[in-house]
Amino acid sequence: MFQLFLVPFLYHLEYSDENLFLQGIRHIQMEPVWGGVEDTAAHLRGICALGLVRMNYSDVMNELADLLADPKPEARVAAAKAIAYTGNPQGVPLLRLKTRIGDQAPQVISECFSALLQLAPADSLAIVAGFLFDPKEQICELAALTLGESRLEEAFDHLRNCWEQTRNVELRRTLLLAIGMLRQDKAIDFLISLVAQKKDIDAKDAIAALAIYREDRELWQRVDRASEQRTNQLGL
C-alpha cells in the first residue's frame, strides 16, 4: 500500500517496475463516504495504465480493455487516453466497440473519439462523423468538437453538411464553433461568408466561432468587411 500511495510520484520519475503498475491498475480502495463507501482508486488505476504503456508492457491492451469497462468514469477516460498513448492501431477495435455500445459518462465517449482520430484518422473520421446525427444532442456536440480539435482537412465537409441539415439551434452553433477550430482557410472562408450573407442568428454564431482569431488583425478586418457588406445588403 505504501508503494501504491507513491505511484503518481514514481510515474513522473519514469519508474519502470511493471509489477507495481499492474498492482495499481487493478487496485480498488473502498473508503467511507456519506451514505456508504466509495472506490477512491480510479485516478491511481489511470496513472498505472499510462505507466504500463510507457514501459511497453507486453500485455497492456488486455489491461486497458479491462480498464475501459471500469465502474468509475475517471478510470474509463484514462483507459481511452492510455490506448491513444500506445500509438498502436490494435487499440482501435476497443475504442470502436466502446463508442458503439455507449457510456453513461459522455466524457468517456469524447475521449474515445479523440483516441480514434489519433490512432487511425483516415479510418475513424467517418465513424466519429456518424455521431453528428446521434439521437443524443450531447453526443452530437462532442463529435463535432472532437472533429474540430482534430484539424483534419476532411472534417470540414462533415461539419458543414451536418450544419446544413440540422435545425437544432444549439447544435448549429456548436458545429460552427467546431468549423472555426479546424483553422483551415476554407473553414474560415465559410464562416465569413455566413457573416456577409446569412440571417442574423447564423451571422452572430459565425462571428462567435471566429472569435478565437481575435488576435489576427488581418482576419478580423475581413470579418468587419463582411459585417459591413451584410449591413449594406439589408439596407441598415
Short mmCIF file of the C-alpha atoms (twelve columns), coordinates in Angstrom:
data_MODEL
# 
_entry.id   MODEL 
# 
loop_
_atom_site.group_PDB 
_atom_site.id 
_atom_site.type_symbol 
_atom_site.label_atom_id 
_atom_site.label_alt_id 
_atom_site.label_comp_id 
_atom_site.label_asym_id 
_atom_site.label_seq_id 
_atom_site.Cartn_x 
_atom_site.Cartn_y 
_atom_site.Cartn_z 
_atom_site.pdbx_PDB_model_num 
ATOM 1   C CA . MET A 1   0.000   0.000  0.000   1 
ATOM 2   C CA . PHE A 2   2.897   2.336  0.736   1 
ATOM 3   C CA . GLN A 3   4.236   1.924  -2.786  1 
ATOM 4   C CA . LEU A 4   0.802   2.462  -4.327  1 
ATOM 5   C CA . PHE A 5   0.500   5.718  -2.433  1 
ATOM 6   C CA . LEU A 6   3.701   6.826  -4.176  1 
ATOM 7   C CA . VAL A 7   2.630   5.752  -7.671  1 
ATOM 8   C CA . PRO A 8   1.907   9.269  -9.063  1 
ATOM 9   C CA . PHE A 9   5.320   10.431 -7.876  1 
ATOM 10  C CA . LEU A 10  7.046   7.322  -9.214  1 
ATOM 11  C CA . TYR A 11  5.292   7.660  -12.552 1 
ATOM 12  C CA . HIS A 12  6.667   11.164 -13.049 1 
ATOM 13  C CA . LEU A 13  10.106  9.800  -12.194 1 
ATOM 14  C CA . GLU A 14  9.621   7.263  -15.044 1 
ATOM 15  C CA . TYR A 15  9.722   4.330  -12.642 1 
ATOM 16  C CA . SER A 16  9.697   1.055  -14.592 1 
ATOM 17  C CA . ASP A 17  8.551   -1.730 -12.277 1 
ATOM 18  C CA . GLU A 18  5.677   -3.354 -14.160 1 
ATOM 19  C CA . ASN A 19  4.608   -5.310 -11.087 1 
ATOM 20  C CA . LEU A 20  3.856   -2.113 -9.173  1 
ATOM 21  C CA . PHE A 21  1.785   -0.673 -12.041 1 
ATOM 22  C CA . LEU A 22  -0.020  -3.983 -12.537 1 
ATOM 23  C CA . GLN A 23  -0.927  -3.991 -8.882  1 
ATOM 24  C CA . GLY A 24  -2.097  -0.400 -9.160  1 
ATOM 25  C CA . ILE A 25  -4.210  -0.768 -12.311 1 
ATOM 26  C CA . ARG A 26  -6.209  -3.497 -10.562 1 
ATOM 27  C CA . HIS A 27  -6.361  -1.843 -7.165  1 
ATOM 28  C CA . ILE A 28  -9.724  -0.968 -5.602  1 
ATOM 29  C CA . GLN A 29  -9.838  1.113  -2.465  1 
ATOM 30  C CA . MET A 30  -13.192 1.415  -0.746  1 
ATOM 31  C CA . GLU A 31  -13.414 4.312  1.671   1 
ATOM 32  C CA . PRO A 32  -16.307 5.612  3.758   1 
ATOM 33  C CA . VAL A 33  -18.372 8.451  2.287   1 
ATOM 34  C CA . TRP A 34  -21.701 9.945  3.221   1 
ATOM 35  C CA . GLY A 35  -24.261 7.171  2.929   1 
ATOM 36  C CA . GLY A 36  -21.853 4.286  2.390   1 
ATOM 37  C CA . VAL A 37  -18.478 3.545  0.809   1 
ATOM 38  C CA . GLU A 38  -16.846 4.526  -2.481  1 
ATOM 39  C CA . ASP A 39  -13.908 3.347  -4.555  1 
ATOM 40  C CA . THR A 40  -11.313 6.149  -4.473  1 
ATOM 41  C CA . ALA A 41  -8.579  4.488  -6.557  1 
ATOM 42  C CA . ALA A 42  -9.818  5.347  -10.069 1 
ATOM 43  C CA . HIS A 43  -7.156  8.031  -10.535 1 
ATOM 44  C CA . LEU A 44  -4.483  5.585  -9.396  1 
ATOM 45  C CA . ARG A 45  -5.649  2.992  -11.916 1 
ATOM 46  C CA . GLY A 46  -5.428  5.571  -14.682 1 
ATOM 47  C CA . ILE A 47  -1.865  6.565  -13.801 1 
ATOM 48  C CA . CYS A 48  -0.839  2.921  -13.677 1 
ATOM 49  C CA . ALA A 49  -2.339  2.402  -17.139 1 
ATOM 50  C CA . LEU A 50  -0.143  5.168  -18.518 1 
ATOM 51  C CA . GLY A 51  2.838   3.700  -16.702 1 
ATOM 52  C CA . LEU A 52  2.333   0.313  -18.311 1 
ATOM 53  C CA . VAL A 53  2.010   1.913  -21.738 1 
ATOM 54  C CA . ARG A 54  5.166   3.936  -21.283 1 
ATOM 55  C CA . MET A 55  7.224   0.862  -20.379 1 
ATOM 56  C CA . ASN A 56  5.776   -1.083 -23.351 1 
ATOM 57  C CA . TYR A 57  4.271   -3.789 -21.174 1 
ATOM 58  C CA . SER A 58  3.582   -6.718 -23.498 1 
ATOM 59  C CA . ASP A 59  0.010   -7.412 -22.356 1 
ATOM 60  C CA . VAL A 60  -1.045  -3.804 -21.945 1 
ATOM 61  C CA . MET A 61  -4.013  -3.973 -24.335 1 
ATOM 62  C CA . ASN A 62  -5.744  -6.576 -22.199 1 
ATOM 63  C CA . GLU A 63  -5.251  -4.404 -19.133 1 
ATOM 64  C CA . LEU A 64  -6.619  -1.373 -20.966 1 
ATOM 65  C CA . ALA A 65  -9.605  -3.361 -22.231 1 
ATOM 66  C CA . ASP A 66  -10.483 -4.203 -18.646 1 
ATOM 67  C CA . LEU A 67  -9.990  -0.616 -17.551 1 
ATOM 68  C CA . LEU A 68  -12.265 0.599  -20.343 1 
ATOM 69  C CA . ALA A 69  -15.027 -1.351 -18.591 1 
ATOM 70  C CA . ASP A 70  -14.133 0.012  -15.139 1 
ATOM 71  C CA . PRO A 71  -17.116 1.058  -12.959 1 
ATOM 72  C CA . LYS A 72  -15.631 4.540  -12.482 1 
ATOM 73  C CA . PRO A 73  -15.843 7.062  -15.350 1 
ATOM 74  C CA . GLU A 74  -12.486 8.586  -14.426 1 
ATOM 75  C CA . ALA A 75  -10.800 5.229  -14.972 1 
ATOM 76  C CA . ARG A 76  -12.587 4.661  -18.287 1 
ATOM 77  C CA . VAL A 77  -11.476 8.083  -19.517 1 
ATOM 78  C CA . ALA A 78  -7.916  7.222  -18.504 1 
ATOM 79  C CA . ALA A 79  -8.164  3.941  -20.391 1 
ATOM 80  C CA . ALA A 80  -9.104  5.718  -23.616 1 
ATOM 81  C CA . LYS A 81  -6.236  8.187  -23.148 1 
ATOM 82  C CA . ALA A 82  -3.820  5.348  -22.493 1 
ATOM 83  C CA . ILE A 83  -4.962  3.491  -25.618 1 
ATOM 84  C CA . ALA A 84  -4.215  6.615  -27.655 1 
ATOM 85  C CA . TYR A 85  -0.873  6.914  -25.864 1 
ATOM 86  C CA . THR A 86  0.141   3.449  -27.074 1 
ATOM 87  C CA . GLY A 87  0.134   4.670  -30.668 1 
ATOM 88  C CA . ASN A 88  -0.880  1.118  -31.523 1 
ATOM 89  C CA . PRO A 89  -3.704  0.550  -34.049 1 
ATOM 90  C CA . GLN A 90  -4.583  -2.635 -32.139 1 
ATOM 91  C CA . GLY A 91  -6.413  -0.343 -29.746 1 
ATOM 92  C CA . VAL A 92  -8.811  0.865  -32.439 1 
ATOM 93  C CA . PRO A 93  -11.283 -2.056 -32.157 1 
ATOM 94  C CA . LEU A 94  -11.594 -1.457 -28.405 1 
ATOM 95  C CA . LEU A 95  -12.394 2.197  -28.979 1 
ATOM 96  C CA . ARG A 96  -14.844 1.484  -31.782 1 
ATOM 97  C CA . LEU A 97  -16.675 -1.029 -29.646 1 
ATOM 98  C CA . LYS A 98  -16.895 1.417  -26.765 1 
ATOM 99  C CA . THR A 99  -18.317 4.192  -28.933 1 
ATOM 100 C CA . ARG A 100 -20.904 1.806  -30.369 1 
ATOM 101 C CA . ILE A 101 -22.147 0.469  -27.041 1 
ATOM 102 C CA . GLY A 102 -22.039 3.938  -25.463 1 
ATOM 103 C CA . ASP A 103 -21.339 5.108  -21.943 1 
ATOM 104 C CA . GLN A 104 -23.323 6.871  -19.256 1 
ATOM 105 C CA . ALA A 105 -20.468 9.372  -18.911 1 
ATOM 106 C CA . PRO A 106 -20.250 11.497 -22.086 1 
ATOM 107 C CA . GLN A 107 -16.612 12.383 -21.375 1 
ATOM 108 C CA . VAL A 108 -15.691 8.742  -21.911 1 
ATOM 109 C CA . ILE A 109 -17.139 8.740  -25.424 1 
ATOM 110 C CA . SER A 110 -15.482 12.064 -26.140 1 
ATOM 111 C CA . GLU A 111 -12.096 10.639 -25.155 1 
ATOM 112 C CA . CYS A 112 -12.734 7.595  -27.343 1 
ATOM 113 C CA . PHE A 113 -13.487 9.872  -30.296 1 
ATOM 114 C CA . SER A 114 -10.206 11.706 -29.754 1 
ATOM 115 C CA . ALA A 115 -8.238  8.496  -29.401 1 
ATOM 116 C CA . LEU A 116 -9.724  7.065  -32.594 1 
ATOM 117 C CA . LEU A 117 -8.755  10.143 -34.581 1 
ATOM 118 C CA . GLN A 118 -5.242  9.983  -33.161 1 
ATOM 119 C CA . LEU A 119 -4.647  6.302  -33.836 1 
ATOM 120 C CA . ALA A 120 -6.418  5.888  -37.184 1 
ATOM 121 C CA . PRO A 121 -7.590  9.258  -38.531 1 
ATOM 122 C CA . ALA A 122 -8.409  8.125  -42.062 1 
ATOM 123 C CA . ASP A 123 -10.433 5.098  -40.992 1 
ATOM 124 C CA . SER A 124 -12.056 6.774  -37.972 1 
ATOM 125 C CA . LEU A 125 -13.166 10.080 -39.458 1 
ATOM 126 C CA . ALA A 126 -16.408 8.689  -40.886 1 
ATOM 127 C CA . ILE A 127 -17.090 6.797  -37.656 1 
ATOM 128 C CA . VAL A 128 -16.843 9.899  -35.497 1 
ATOM 129 C CA . ALA A 129 -18.705 11.991 -38.077 1 
ATOM 130 C CA . GLY A 130 -21.555 9.490  -37.968 1 
ATOM 131 C CA . PHE A 131 -22.212 10.551 -34.383 1 
ATOM 132 C CA . LEU A 132 -23.027 14.080 -35.582 1 
ATOM 133 C CA . PHE A 133 -26.520 12.682 -36.149 1 
ATOM 134 C CA . ASP A 134 -26.795 10.725 -32.907 1 
ATOM 135 C CA . PRO A 135 -30.206 10.947 -31.175 1 
ATOM 136 C CA . LYS A 136 -28.467 12.395 -28.113 1 
ATOM 137 C CA . GLU A 137 -27.624 16.051 -28.705 1 
ATOM 138 C CA . GLN A 138 -24.698 15.966 -26.297 1 
ATOM 139 C CA . ILE A 139 -23.044 13.165 -28.256 1 
ATOM 140 C CA . CYS A 140 -23.541 15.150 -31.482 1 
ATOM 141 C CA . GLU A 141 -21.837 18.143 -29.915 1 
ATOM 142 C CA . LEU A 142 -18.952 16.065 -28.572 1 
ATOM 143 C CA . ALA A 143 -18.402 14.515 -32.004 1 
ATOM 144 C CA . ALA A 144 -18.417 17.967 -33.586 1 
ATOM 145 C CA . LEU A 145 -15.923 19.423 -31.139 1 
ATOM 146 C CA . THR A 146 -13.642 16.406 -31.457 1 
ATOM 147 C CA . LEU A 147 -13.643 16.773 -35.236 1 
ATOM 148 C CA . GLY A 148 -12.844 20.445 -34.846 1 
ATOM 149 C CA . GLU A 149 -9.964  19.720 -32.496 1 
ATOM 150 C CA . SER A 150 -8.585  17.144 -34.929 1 
ATOM 151 C CA . ARG A 151 -7.981  19.811 -37.614 1 
ATOM 152 C CA . LEU A 152 -8.317  17.085 -40.225 1 
ATOM 153 C CA . GLU A 153 -8.952  18.579 -43.634 1 
ATOM 154 C CA . GLU A 154 -11.737 16.136 -44.431 1 
ATOM 155 C CA . ALA A 155 -13.631 17.033 -41.246 1 
ATOM 156 C CA . PHE A 156 -14.866 20.313 -42.720 1 
ATOM 157 C CA . ASP A 157 -17.287 18.729 -45.186 1 
ATOM 158 C CA . HIS A 158 -18.816 16.547 -42.477 1 
ATOM 159 C CA . LEU A 159 -19.324 19.502 -40.140 1 
ATOM 160 C CA . ARG A 160 -20.724 21.765 -42.844 1 
ATOM 161 C CA . ASN A 161 -23.099 19.091 -44.140 1 
ATOM 162 C CA . CYS A 162 -24.448 18.469 -40.653 1 
ATOM 163 C CA . TRP A 163 -24.879 22.222 -40.104 1 
ATOM 164 C CA . GLU A 164 -26.856 22.466 -43.342 1 
ATOM 165 C CA . GLN A 165 -29.120 19.562 -42.413 1 
ATOM 166 C CA . THR A 166 -29.901 20.161 -38.756 1 
ATOM 167 C CA . ARG A 167 -32.400 22.700 -37.454 1 
ATOM 168 C CA . ASN A 168 -31.277 22.407 -33.835 1 
ATOM 169 C CA . VAL A 169 -30.129 25.913 -32.895 1 
ATOM 170 C CA . GLU A 170 -27.679 24.874 -30.195 1 
ATOM 171 C CA . LEU A 171 -26.137 22.139 -32.321 1 
ATOM 172 C CA . ARG A 172 -25.771 24.508 -35.277 1 
ATOM 173 C CA . ARG A 173 -23.891 26.914 -33.007 1 
ATOM 174 C CA . THR A 174 -21.570 24.142 -31.834 1 
ATOM 175 C CA . LEU A 175 -20.964 22.982 -35.400 1 
ATOM 176 C CA . LEU A 176 -19.851 26.461 -36.431 1 
ATOM 177 C CA . LEU A 177 -17.527 26.623 -33.438 1 
ATOM 178 C CA . ALA A 178 -16.043 23.273 -34.471 1 
ATOM 179 C CA . ILE A 179 -15.578 24.565 -38.021 1 
ATOM 180 C CA . GLY A 180 -13.690 27.531 -36.621 1 
ATOM 181 C CA . MET A 181 -11.495 25.215 -34.560 1 
ATOM 182 C CA . LEU A 182 -10.303 23.478 -37.736 1 
ATOM 183 C CA . ARG A 183 -8.150  26.530 -38.534 1 
ATOM 184 C CA . GLN A 184 -8.420  25.858 -42.259 1 
ATOM 185 C CA . ASP A 185 -8.695  28.521 -44.937 1 
ATOM 186 C CA . LYS A 186 -11.853 27.016 -46.423 1 
ATOM 187 C CA . ALA A 187 -13.438 26.780 -42.980 1 
ATOM 188 C CA . ILE A 188 -12.680 30.423 -42.254 1 
ATOM 189 C CA . ASP A 189 -13.957 31.463 -45.693 1 
ATOM 190 C CA . PHE A 190 -17.198 29.594 -44.999 1 
ATOM 191 C CA . LEU A 191 -17.728 31.350 -41.670 1 
ATOM 192 C CA . ILE A 192 -17.004 34.743 -43.155 1 
ATOM 193 C CA . SER A 193 -19.490 34.054 -45.950 1 
ATOM 194 C CA . LEU A 194 -22.145 33.456 -43.273 1 
ATOM 195 C CA . VAL A 195 -21.303 36.774 -41.676 1 
ATOM 196 C CA . ALA A 196 -21.746 38.515 -45.024 1 
ATOM 197 C CA . GLN A 197 -24.838 36.794 -46.354 1 
ATOM 198 C CA . LYS A 198 -26.880 34.794 -43.864 1 
ATOM 199 C CA . LYS A 199 -29.655 35.642 -41.431 1 
ATOM 200 C CA . ASP A 200 -28.976 37.270 -38.084 1 
ATOM 201 C CA . ILE A 201 -28.601 34.170 -35.943 1 
ATOM 202 C CA . ASP A 202 -26.210 32.456 -38.381 1 
ATOM 203 C CA . ALA A 203 -24.121 35.604 -38.758 1 
ATOM 204 C CA . LYS A 204 -23.882 36.022 -34.985 1 
ATOM 205 C CA . ASP A 205 -22.944 32.383 -34.481 1 
ATOM 206 C CA . ALA A 206 -20.297 32.619 -37.194 1 
ATOM 207 C CA . ILE A 207 -18.799 35.718 -35.581 1 
ATOM 208 C CA . ALA A 208 -18.747 33.893 -32.238 1 
ATOM 209 C CA . ALA A 209 -16.964 30.954 -33.871 1 
ATOM 210 C CA . LEU A 210 -14.406 33.321 -35.391 1 
ATOM 211 C CA . ALA A 211 -13.719 34.940 -32.021 1 
ATOM 212 C CA . ILE A 212 -10.807 32.540 -31.474 1 
ATOM 213 C CA . TYR A 213 -8.982  34.572 -34.143 1 
ATOM 214 C CA . ARG A 214 -9.433  37.904 -32.351 1 
ATOM 215 C CA . GLU A 215 -5.671  38.451 -32.266 1 
ATOM 216 C CA . ASP A 216 -5.389  38.044 -36.031 1 
ATOM 217 C CA . ARG A 217 -5.881  41.633 -37.149 1 
ATOM 218 C CA . GLU A 218 -5.955  40.861 -40.866 1 
ATOM 219 C CA . LEU A 219 -8.577  38.151 -40.478 1 
ATOM 220 C CA . TRP A 220 -10.712 40.269 -38.208 1 
ATOM 221 C CA . GLN A 221 -10.646 43.054 -40.771 1 
ATOM 222 C CA . ARG A 222 -12.206 40.558 -43.183 1 
ATOM 223 C CA . VAL A 223 -14.901 39.860 -40.592 1 
ATOM 224 C CA . ASP A 224 -15.587 43.578 -40.239 1 
ATOM 225 C CA . ARG A 225 -15.851 43.990 -44.000 1 
ATOM 226 C CA . ALA A 226 -18.241 41.044 -44.204 1 
ATOM 227 C CA . SER A 227 -20.395 42.605 -41.490 1 
ATOM 228 C CA . GLU A 228 -20.463 45.911 -43.371 1 
ATOM 229 C CA . GLN A 229 -21.407 44.094 -46.593 1 
ATOM 230 C CA . ARG A 230 -24.294 42.387 -44.866 1 
ATOM 231 C CA . THR A 231 -25.462 45.672 -43.339 1 
ATOM 232 C CA . ASN A 232 -25.425 47.339 -46.751 1 
ATOM 233 C CA . GLN A 233 -27.338 44.470 -48.338 1 
ATOM 234 C CA . LEU A 234 -30.040 44.729 -45.710 1 
ATOM 235 C CA . GLY A 235 -30.189 48.489 -46.095 1 
ATOM 236 C CA . LEU A 236 -29.497 49.078 -42.393 1 
# 
